[in-house]
Amino acid sequence: MINLLFFILNAQRVGMNIAYTDDADVDFARGMIPHHQAAVAMAQTQLKYGKDPVLRKMSQDIIKAQKTEIKQLQDWLRQREHAQH
């Protein structure tokens, strides 16, 4: 289990290794997506292996919130891309 969490955190670090654009908004959105994806993966791992009801509820809430924010960030980036062309 610890190895799985290490793998998830390492994937987040790699995913956040973005090419910076000098646009703080774009860089923020692009960096937050892998950060949130890692949070979802960690929460899913907790649900698979964890037993504590408080942490299980927190994990469910994290998954719901982070998936919503990932979609918002992706939509914002798509709209921004279209606005610049």
A tleap script that builds the chain and sets N, CA, C and O, in Angstrom:
source leaprc.protein.ff14SB
mol = sequence {
  NMET ILE ASN LEU LEU PHE PHE ILE LEU ASN
  ALA GLN ARG VAL GLY MET ASN ILE ALA TYR
  THR ASP ASP ALA ASP VAL ASP PHE ALA ARG
  GLY MET ILE PRO HIE HIE GLN ALA ALA VAL
  ALA MET ALA GLN THR GLN LEU LYS TYR GLY
  LYS ASP PRO VAL LEU ARG LYS MET SER GLN
  ASP ILE ILE LYS ALA GLN LYS THR GLU ILE
  LYS GLN LEU GLN ASP TRP LEU ARG GLN ARG
  GLU HIE ALA GLN CHIE
}
set mol.1.N position { 0.831 -1.195 0.000 }
set mol.1.CA position { 0.000 0.000 0.000 }
set mol.1.C position { 0.873 1.255 0.000 }
set mol.1.O position { 0.601 2.196 -0.746 }
set mol.2.N position { 1.907 1.278 0.821 }
set mol.2.CA position { 2.789 2.444 0.855 }
set mol.2.C position { 3.437 2.644 -0.508 }
set mol.2.O position { 3.590 3.778 -0.964 }
set mol.3.N position { 3.815 1.555 -1.158 }
set mol.3.CA position { 4.407 1.667 -2.493 }
set mol.3.C position { 3.412 2.258 -3.485 }
set mol.3.O position { 3.800 3.033 -4.359 }
set mol.4.N position { 2.143 1.907 -3.362 }
set mol.4.CA position { 1.115 2.444 -4.250 }
set mol.4.C position { 0.969 3.950 -4.039 }
set mol.4.O position { 0.882 4.705 -5.008 }
set mol.5.N position { 0.940 4.388 -2.789 }
set mol.5.CA position { 0.840 5.822 -2.512 }
set mol.5.C position { 2.072 6.562 -3.017 }
set mol.5.O position { 1.955 7.667 -3.545 }
set mol.6.N position { 3.256 5.963 -2.860 }
set mol.6.CA position { 4.479 6.562 -3.392 }
set mol.6.C position { 4.379 6.710 -4.904 }
set mol.6.O position { 4.756 7.744 -5.454 }
set mol.7.N position { 3.872 5.679 -5.577 }
set mol.7.CA position { 3.700 5.721 -7.031 }
set mol.7.C position { 2.760 6.860 -7.427 }
set mol.7.O position { 3.033 7.588 -8.381 }
set mol.8.N position { 1.671 7.011 -6.708 }
set mol.8.CA position { 0.701 8.073 -7.007 }
set mol.8.C position { 1.350 9.442 -6.830 }
set mol.8.O position { 1.206 10.317 -7.684 }
set mol.9.N position { 2.055 9.625 -5.732 }
set mol.9.CA position { 2.695 10.919 -5.479 }
set mol.9.C position { 3.785 11.209 -6.503 }
set mol.9.O position { 3.962 12.358 -6.910 }
set mol.10.N position { 4.510 10.193 -6.919 }
set mol.10.CA position { 5.535 10.382 -7.936 }
set mol.10.C position { 4.897 10.755 -9.281 }
set mol.10.O position { 5.416 11.606 -10.003 }
set mol.11.N position { 3.782 10.118 -9.609 }
set mol.11.CA position { 3.074 10.447 -10.851 }
set mol.11.C position { 2.592 11.892 -10.821 }
set mol.11.O position { 2.612 12.574 -11.846 }
set mol.12.N position { 2.159 12.364 -9.649 }
set mol.12.CA position { 1.745 13.760 -9.522 }
set mol.12.C position { 2.927 14.676 -9.778 }
set mol.12.O position { 2.804 15.666 -10.500 }
set mol.13.N position { 4.072 14.353 -9.192 }
set mol.13.CA position { 5.258 15.197 -9.365 }
set mol.13.C position { 5.629 15.276 -10.839 }
set mol.13.O position { 5.938 16.354 -11.347 }
set mol.14.N position { 5.599 14.145 -11.522 }
set mol.14.CA position { 5.924 14.119 -12.945 }
set mol.14.C position { 4.880 14.906 -13.739 }
set mol.14.O position { 5.225 15.683 -14.629 }
set mol.15.N position { 3.607 14.700 -13.413 }
set mol.15.CA position { 2.529 15.401 -14.115 }
set mol.15.C position { 2.577 16.900 -13.934 }
set mol.15.O position { 2.150 17.646 -14.815 }
set mol.16.N position { 3.092 17.355 -12.796 }
set mol.16.CA position { 3.170 18.783 -12.537 }
set mol.16.C position { 4.420 19.404 -13.149 }
set mol.16.O position { 4.624 20.612 -13.037 }
set mol.17.N position { 5.240 18.614 -13.780 }
set mol.17.CA position { 6.433 19.112 -14.449 }
set mol.17.C position { 6.028 19.683 -15.810 }
set mol.17.O position { 6.291 19.090 -16.856 }
set mol.18.N position { 5.385 20.840 -15.767 }
set mol.18.CA position { 4.828 21.444 -16.980 }
set mol.18.C position { 5.807 22.464 -17.551 }
set mol.18.O position { 6.680 22.974 -16.849 }
set mol.19.N position { 5.642 22.745 -18.824 }
set mol.19.CA position { 6.396 23.834 -19.455 }
set mol.19.C position { 5.655 25.126 -19.122 }
set mol.19.O position { 4.505 25.314 -19.520 }
set mol.20.N position { 6.313 25.997 -18.402 }
set mol.20.CA position { 5.662 27.237 -17.968 }
set mol.20.C position { 5.498 28.207 -19.131 }
set mol.20.O position { 6.346 28.298 -20.019 }
set mol.21.N position { 4.384 28.924 -19.096 }
set mol.21.CA position { 4.008 29.816 -20.200 }
set mol.21.C position { 4.197 31.281 -19.873 }
set mol.21.O position { 4.030 32.128 -20.750 }
set mol.22.N position { 4.537 31.604 -18.644 }
set mol.22.CA position { 4.589 32.980 -18.142 }
set mol.22.C position { 3.201 33.585 -17.995 }
set mol.22.O position { 3.068 34.789 -17.779 }
set mol.23.N position { 2.165 32.754 -18.112 }
set mol.23.CA position { 0.789 33.155 -17.823 }
set mol.23.C position { 0.409 32.421 -16.547 }
set mol.23.O position { 0.160 31.215 -16.567 }
set mol.24.N position { 0.363 33.149 -15.436 }
set mol.24.CA position { 0.130 32.524 -14.132 }
set mol.24.C position { -1.187 31.755 -14.095 }
set mol.24.O position { -1.268 30.714 -13.445 }
set mol.25.N position { -2.202 32.240 -14.768 }
set mol.25.CA position { -3.494 31.552 -14.757 }
set mol.25.C position { -3.411 30.206 -15.470 }
set mol.25.O position { -3.885 29.196 -14.951 }
set mol.26.N position { -2.815 30.191 -16.648 }
set mol.26.CA position { -2.675 28.955 -17.417 }
set mol.26.C position { -1.780 27.972 -16.666 }
set mol.26.O position { -2.108 26.791 -16.555 }
set mol.27.N position { -0.667 28.451 -16.158 }
set mol.27.CA position { 0.258 27.575 -15.445 }
set mol.27.C position { -0.404 26.986 -14.196 }
set mol.27.O position { -0.213 25.810 -13.885 }
set mol.28.N position { -1.177 27.802 -13.487 }
set mol.28.CA position { -1.904 27.322 -12.314 }
set mol.28.C position { -2.864 26.204 -12.701 }
set mol.28.O position { -2.864 25.140 -12.083 }
set mol.29.N position { -3.678 26.443 -13.717 }
set mol.29.CA position { -4.669 25.452 -14.135 }
set mol.29.C position { -3.986 24.165 -14.592 }
set mol.29.O position { -4.417 23.070 -14.232 }
set mol.30.N position { -2.929 24.295 -15.378 }
set mol.30.CA position { -2.226 23.108 -15.890 }
set mol.30.C position { -1.531 22.335 -14.773 }
set mol.30.O position { -1.440 21.109 -14.837 }
set mol.31.N position { -1.049 23.023 -13.768 }
set mol.31.CA position { -0.397 22.345 -12.648 }
set mol.31.C position { -1.378 21.723 -11.667 }
set mol.31.O position { -1.082 20.699 -11.052 }
set mol.32.N position { -2.547 22.341 -11.519 }
set mol.32.CA position { -3.528 21.830 -10.568 }
set mol.32.C position { -4.200 20.548 -11.043 }
set mol.32.O position { -4.619 19.737 -10.217 }
set mol.33.N position { -4.313 20.347 -12.342 }
set mol.33.CA position { -4.984 19.143 -12.845 }
set mol.33.C position { -4.284 17.869 -12.360 }
set mol.33.O position { -4.952 17.010 -11.785 }
set mol.34.N position { -2.975 17.705 -12.564 }
set mol.34.CA position { -2.343 16.474 -12.045 }
set mol.34.C position { -2.351 16.409 -10.517 }
set mol.34.O position { -2.402 15.321 -9.943 }
set mol.35.N position { -2.302 17.560 -9.860 }
set mol.35.CA position { -2.378 17.596 -8.402 }
set mol.35.C position { -3.718 17.015 -7.943 }
set mol.35.O position { -3.762 16.186 -7.034 }
set mol.36.N position { -4.802 17.451 -8.575 }
set mol.36.CA position { -6.130 16.947 -8.229 }
set mol.36.C position { -6.284 15.481 -8.629 }
set mol.36.O position { -6.912 14.706 -7.906 }
set mol.37.N position { -5.722 15.096 -9.765 }
set mol.37.CA position { -5.792 13.698 -10.190 }
set mol.37.C position { -5.110 12.789 -9.167 }
set mol.37.O position { -5.589 11.689 -8.892 }
set mol.38.N position { -4.007 13.246 -8.614 }
set mol.38.CA position { -3.317 12.464 -7.586 }
set mol.38.C position { -4.169 12.371 -6.325 }
set mol.38.O position { -4.207 11.322 -5.683 }
set mol.39.N position { -4.848 13.447 -5.965 }
set mol.39.CA position { -5.729 13.420 -4.794 }
set mol.39.C position { -6.859 12.415 -5.000 }
set mol.39.O position { -7.219 11.686 -4.076 }
set mol.40.N position { -7.416 12.375 -6.204 }
set mol.40.CA position { -8.472 11.401 -6.514 }
set mol.40.C position { -7.920 9.984 -6.394 }
set mol.40.O position { -8.559 9.120 -5.793 }
set mol.41.N position { -6.755 9.743 -6.952 }
set mol.41.CA position { -6.159 8.407 -6.894 }
set mol.41.C position { -5.871 7.990 -5.452 }
set mol.41.O position { -6.094 6.837 -5.084 }
set mol.42.N position { -5.380 8.915 -4.642 }
set mol.42.CA position { -5.108 8.600 -3.242 }
set mol.42.C position { -6.401 8.298 -2.498 }
set mol.42.O position { -6.452 7.366 -1.696 }
set mol.43.N position { -7.447 9.079 -2.757 }
set mol.43.CA position { -8.731 8.850 -2.095 }
set mol.43.C position { -9.338 7.521 -2.533 }
set mol.43.O position { -9.939 6.818 -1.720 }
set mol.44.N position { -9.187 7.172 -3.800 }
set mol.44.CA position { -9.676 5.874 -4.281 }
set mol.44.C position { -8.923 4.731 -3.605 }
set mol.44.O position { -9.510 3.699 -3.282 }
set mol.45.N position { -7.627 4.920 -3.394 }
set mol.45.CA position { -6.822 3.914 -2.702 }
set mol.45.C position { -7.288 3.774 -1.259 }
set mol.45.O position { -7.379 2.663 -0.735 }
set mol.46.N position { -7.581 4.895 -0.621 }
set mol.46.CA position { -8.077 4.852 0.752 }
set mol.46.C position { -9.403 4.091 0.803 }
set mol.46.O position { -9.614 3.285 1.708 }
set mol.47.N position { -10.291 4.336 -0.150 }
set mol.47.CA position { -11.568 3.629 -0.163 }
set mol.47.C position { -11.385 2.128 -0.388 }
set mol.47.O position { -12.137 1.317 0.153 }
set mol.48.N position { -10.398 1.770 -1.175 }
set mol.48.CA position { -10.156 0.357 -1.461 }
set mol.48.C position { -9.587 -0.379 -0.244 }
set mol.48.O position { -9.954 -1.523 0.021 }
set mol.49.N position { -8.696 0.276 0.487 }
set mol.49.CA position { -7.985 -0.407 1.562 }
set mol.49.C position { -8.329 0.099 2.964 }
set mol.49.O position { -8.128 -0.623 3.940 }
set mol.50.N position { -8.834 1.300 3.080 }
set mol.50.CA position { -9.082 1.894 4.389 }
set mol.50.C position { -10.357 1.393 5.034 }
set mol.50.O position { -11.269 0.913 4.362 }
set mol.51.N position { -10.401 1.511 6.332 }
set mol.51.CA position { -11.552 1.044 7.103 }
set mol.51.C position { -12.237 2.159 7.883 }
set mol.51.O position { -13.425 2.052 8.189 }
set mol.52.N position { -11.517 3.219 8.206 }
set mol.52.CA position { -12.060 4.269 9.065 }
set mol.52.C position { -13.216 4.992 8.378 }
set mol.52.O position { -13.044 5.512 7.275 }
set mol.53.N position { -14.396 5.034 9.011 }
set mol.53.CA position { -15.558 5.647 8.365 }
set mol.53.C position { -15.403 7.151 8.122 }
set mol.53.O position { -15.924 7.671 7.134 }
set mol.54.N position { -14.710 7.840 8.991 }
set mol.54.CA position { -14.509 9.287 8.800 }
set mol.54.C position { -13.629 9.532 7.577 }
set mol.54.O position { -13.930 10.396 6.752 }
set mol.55.N position { -12.548 8.776 7.463 }
set mol.55.CA position { -11.654 8.941 6.317 }
set mol.55.C position { -12.304 8.452 5.019 }
set mol.55.O position { -12.050 9.007 3.949 }
set mol.56.N position { -13.141 7.414 5.114 }
set mol.56.CA position { -13.843 6.942 3.915 }
set mol.56.C position { -14.792 8.025 3.399 }
set mol.56.O position { -14.871 8.262 2.194 }
set mol.57.N position { -15.513 8.682 4.315 }
set mol.57.CA position { -16.415 9.767 3.910 }
set mol.57.C position { -15.611 10.923 3.320 }
set mol.57.O position { -16.000 11.504 2.306 }
set mol.58.N position { -14.491 11.253 3.958 }
set mol.58.CA position { -13.641 12.320 3.457 }
set mol.58.C position { -13.130 11.975 2.057 }
set mol.58.O position { -13.094 12.834 1.177 }
set mol.59.N position { -12.741 10.728 1.858 }
set mol.59.CA position { -12.255 10.296 0.546 }
set mol.59.C position { -13.340 10.435 -0.509 }
set mol.59.O position { -13.071 10.893 -1.619 }
set mol.60.N position { -14.562 10.045 -0.173 }
set mol.60.CA position { -15.681 10.197 -1.118 }
set mol.60.C position { -15.894 11.671 -1.470 }
set mol.60.O position { -16.115 12.012 -2.631 }
set mol.61.N position { -15.825 12.532 -0.467 }
set mol.61.CA position { -16.000 13.974 -0.703 }
set mol.61.C position { -14.868 14.527 -1.567 }
set mol.61.O position { -15.102 15.338 -2.463 }
set mol.62.N position { -13.654 14.088 -1.295 }
set mol.62.CA position { -12.493 14.534 -2.073 }
set mol.62.C position { -12.654 14.142 -3.533 }
set mol.62.O position { -12.438 14.959 -4.429 }
set mol.63.N position { -13.036 12.886 -3.774 }
set mol.63.CA position { -13.208 12.418 -5.158 }
set mol.63.C position { -14.229 13.276 -5.888 }
set mol.63.O position { -13.988 13.715 -7.013 }
set mol.64.N position { -15.358 13.514 -5.256 }
set mol.64.CA position { -16.416 14.308 -5.892 }
set mol.64.C position { -15.937 15.738 -6.175 }
set mol.64.O position { -16.108 16.244 -7.284 }
set mol.65.N position { -15.348 16.375 -5.185 }
set mol.65.CA position { -14.915 17.770 -5.337 }
set mol.65.C position { -13.783 17.905 -6.355 }
set mol.65.O position { -13.807 18.798 -7.201 }
set mol.66.N position { -12.795 17.018 -6.269 }
set mol.66.CA position { -11.635 17.140 -7.142 }
set mol.66.C position { -11.990 16.848 -8.596 }
set mol.66.O position { -11.467 17.493 -9.504 }
set mol.67.N position { -12.878 15.876 -8.821 }
set mol.67.CA position { -13.302 15.598 -10.194 }
set mol.67.C position { -14.039 16.793 -10.784 }
set mol.67.O position { -13.866 17.115 -11.959 }
set mol.68.N position { -14.856 17.448 -9.971 }
set mol.68.CA position { -15.557 18.659 -10.423 }
set mol.68.C position { -14.552 19.747 -10.781 }
set mol.68.O position { -14.677 20.398 -11.818 }
set mol.69.N position { -13.556 19.944 -9.922 }
set mol.69.CA position { -12.561 20.984 -10.175 }
set mol.69.C position { -11.675 20.644 -11.377 }
set mol.69.O position { -11.297 21.540 -12.131 }
set mol.70.N position { -11.342 19.372 -11.566 }
set mol.70.CA position { -10.567 18.973 -12.749 }
set mol.70.C position { -11.324 19.367 -14.007 }
set mol.70.O position { -10.749 19.943 -14.931 }
set mol.71.N position { -12.625 19.052 -14.042 }
set mol.71.CA position { -13.431 19.402 -15.210 }
set mol.71.C position { -13.479 20.914 -15.404 }
set mol.71.O position { -13.367 21.392 -16.533 }
set mol.72.N position { -13.643 21.669 -14.330 }
set mol.72.CA position { -13.668 23.135 -14.431 }
set mol.72.C position { -12.350 23.665 -14.990 }
set mol.72.O position { -12.351 24.543 -15.853 }
set mol.73.N position { -11.239 23.141 -14.510 }
set mol.73.CA position { -9.930 23.583 -14.993 }
set mol.73.C position { -9.739 23.220 -16.462 }
set mol.73.O position { -9.243 24.031 -17.244 }
set mol.74.N position { -10.130 22.007 -16.837 }
set mol.74.CA position { -10.008 21.592 -18.240 }
set mol.74.C position { -10.892 22.451 -19.141 }
set mol.74.O position { -10.465 22.865 -20.219 }
set mol.75.N position { -12.112 22.716 -18.704 }
set mol.75.CA position { -13.018 23.566 -19.481 }
set mol.75.C position { -12.444 24.977 -19.622 }
set mol.75.O position { -12.501 25.572 -20.698 }
set mol.76.N position { -11.891 25.509 -18.529 }
set mol.76.CA position { -11.315 26.846 -18.567 }
set mol.76.C position { -10.157 26.893 -19.567 }
set mol.76.O position { -10.048 27.831 -20.356 }
set mol.77.N position { -9.297 25.874 -19.526 }
set mol.77.CA position { -8.169 25.830 -20.460 }
set mol.77.C position { -8.650 25.736 -21.908 }
set mol.77.O position { -8.095 26.395 -22.788 }
set mol.78.N position { -9.674 24.924 -22.161 }
set mol.78.CA position { -10.215 24.813 -23.527 }
set mol.78.C position { -10.796 26.149 -23.989 }
set mol.78.O position { -10.558 26.569 -25.122 }
set mol.79.N position { -11.548 26.813 -23.129 }
set mol.79.CA position { -12.130 28.113 -23.483 }
set mol.79.C position { -11.033 29.139 -23.721 }
set mol.79.O position { -11.118 29.939 -24.653 }
set mol.80.N position { -10.040 29.119 -22.913 }
set mol.80.CA position { -8.913 30.052 -23.044 }
set mol.80.C position { -8.192 29.821 -24.370 }
set mol.80.O position { -7.822 30.776 -25.053 }
set mol.81.N position { -7.993 28.558 -24.731 }
set mol.81.CA position { -7.329 28.219 -25.978 }
set mol.81.C position { -8.133 28.749 -27.169 }
set mol.81.O position { -7.560 29.305 -28.106 }
set mol.82.N position { -9.443 28.581 -27.135 }
set mol.82.CA position { -10.289 29.055 -28.232 }
set mol.82.C position { -10.330 30.581 -28.289 }
set mol.82.O position { -10.414 31.165 -29.369 }
set mol.83.N position { -10.269 31.219 -27.123 }
set mol.83.CA position { -10.315 32.688 -27.082 }
set mol.83.C position { -9.050 33.310 -27.654 }
set mol.83.O position { -9.082 34.446 -28.128 }
set mol.84.N position { -7.934 32.581 -27.618 }
set mol.84.CA position { -6.676 33.121 -28.088 }
set mol.84.C position { -6.473 32.924 -29.584 }
set mol.84.O position { -5.502 33.440 -30.138 }
set mol.85.N position { -7.355 32.198 -30.248 }
set mol.85.CA position { -7.192 31.930 -31.691 }
set mol.85.C position { -8.146 32.767 -32.510 }
set mol.85.O position { -8.151 32.675 -33.737 }
savepdb mol mol.pdb
quit
